[in-house]
Amino acid sequence: MNVAGPAVGLLELESISRGLVVADAVVKRAKVSLALAEPTTPGKYLLLFSGGVAEVEESLKAGVEAAGSTLLDRLFLPRAAEGLVRALRDDFREDWGESLGIVETHTVAAALLSADAALKRAEVWLKRLHLARGIGGKGYFTLTGELHMVQAALEGASAAIDAQLLLATELIERPHPELKGTAL
């Protein structure tokens, strides 16, 4: 299982221009690292950052205040799985397990929350984390490991979020080598 690491904060706004103001407020309030601060489809702004628990909590408060009525969603993961934090830095493991799990959610916050739960539930690792960009604001991630571990991780991912936010979970046993060469 993945060890818990630093905190992660997420803010999703309906205004791109206000999103830039919020990003500035977030990094000015406390020492956090921006993992993502950009417009996403359909015309929203996504801000994702990590750091110490107190720092992320303070920056999240500043962001919520600055966002005002443009705030659509927020998430605070005080002890995020280390594998999730690595994924936010585009640091994915190259090796493959015997199975591939896929989780697709309606929202970015749901994708992060379910990925965190999956990584904490079983010894698996993320192969891909895709948030909002080009997919209508949805999120999905793929994870790999031994079959029974991937199954446990998928169960954990599903249980961590409201059923209405979960679009699908899929499991591929022994993915074909050709599939492994794609950008999963």
N, C-alpha and C positions, 0 to 999 in steps of 0.2 A: 504494500500500500504506500501511497505517497504521503510524505511527511508534510504537516501543515507549515506554511511559510508566512510571508508577510500578508498584509491586508490588501484588498483590491476594492476600488470604488468605481462605480459606473453612473454616469448621468446621460440621459437621452433627452434631447430638446427638440421642439418643433421648429425652432428658428436657427438658421445657420449663423446669422450675424450675432445673435445673442449667445450662441455657442462659443464664439471666439471670446466674448466678454467673460463668460463663465470659465473657460479654460484659463484665462489670465487670473481670475480670482482664485481658482483652485491651486495654481502653482505659487501664487503669492502668499497664501495662507500658511502653508506648511511644506516641508521638504518631501515631495512626492515625485515619482517618475511617471511621465506621460507615456502610456503604451499606445494610445490611439486618441487623436483629436482631429476629427475631420467630418465633412459632410457625408451623409449616407443616403441611400434611397429610402423612401421617396421624399427627398428634400428636408431631411432631418440632420441633426448634428449629434455625434456620438463622442463621448469623452470617457476614457478608461485610464485609470492610473493606479499605481501601487506604491507601497511604502510601509512604514511602521503603522501599527494599529491606531495609535493616537493621531499621527499625522494624517492618515487617510480619513479618519473620522472628522477631523477639523476641516480638511480640504473639502470633504463632502458637504459639510454644513455650509461652508462659504459658497460652494457651487449651487446648492439648493436656494440659498438666499439670493444670489445673483440671477438665477434662472427665473425666479418668480413664476408667472403664469405660463411660461414656455416649457416648463418641466413636464415631460411625458412619463418618465420612468427613472428609477434609481435603484441601486443595489449596493450593499455594503457586505463584503465577505471579510470578517476580521481575521480569520486564520485560513487563508486560501491554500489549497493543495499546491505544493511546490511545482508540480507538473503543469498546473494551470498558469502560474506566474512565469515559468519558462516559456510556455506557449505564447504568452502575451509579448514576449521578446523575440518571437519567431525562432525559438530554440527547441526544435523537435528532435526526438531520437530517430536515427536512421534505420535501426534494425526493426524487424517485423516479428510478430508473434504468429501463432498458428491460426488466429481468427481476427476478424475485423468487425467492430461494432460501429453503427452509425446512429446518431441521435439528431433529429431535426425539430426545432422549436419555432413558435410564432414570434418570439421576441429575443433580443440580445440578452436581456437580464436572465431569462429562462435558460438560455444556452449556457451562460456562465455558471449559474447555480447548479444545473444538472451535471455539467462537466466537473465541477468541483466535487459534487457528491459521488460521481462515478470513480474519480481518482482516489477518493478517500475510502471507498468501499472495497476496492480490489486492486491487486497488483497488475495494473494496466498502464499504458502510456498513450498520450495523445499523438496522433499522426497529423491531424489538421484541426484547426479552429477557424471557422469562417463566420464573421459577424457583420451582418447587415448589407455590406457592399455588394450591389448588383443582384441581390436576392429579395428585394422588397422589404428590407428591415428584419428578416428572419435570421436565425442563427443555426449552424449545425457544426458538429464535430465528429471526428472519427477517432477511434481508439483501437489498440491492438494488444494482444497478449494471449495467454492460454485460453482455450475455449471456456472452461468453467469460470475463469476470472472475468472474461469479457461478458459472459452471461450475468454474473453477479454485478458487474459495473453497470450494465444496461438496466437491471432492476433498480439499482440505487439511483441512477439518473432519472428514471421514470417516477420514482417515489418522491423525489426531491421537489418536484414542481406540480402545480395544479394541472390536472388532466386536460383542461381546455388549452393550455399553453404547449402541450406536446403534440407535434404533428405525427412523428413516427420514430420507431426504433427498429433497426434492422441488424441482422447478424449474418455474416458470411464466414462459413467455415472453410479453412484452407483456401484463401483467395488465390486466384490464378496469378502466376508471375507477371502476366501482361498488365493486370490491374495494379499490381504493386508499382509499376513504372509510371502511373498517372499521378496527377497532383491531387491526391486524396486529401 
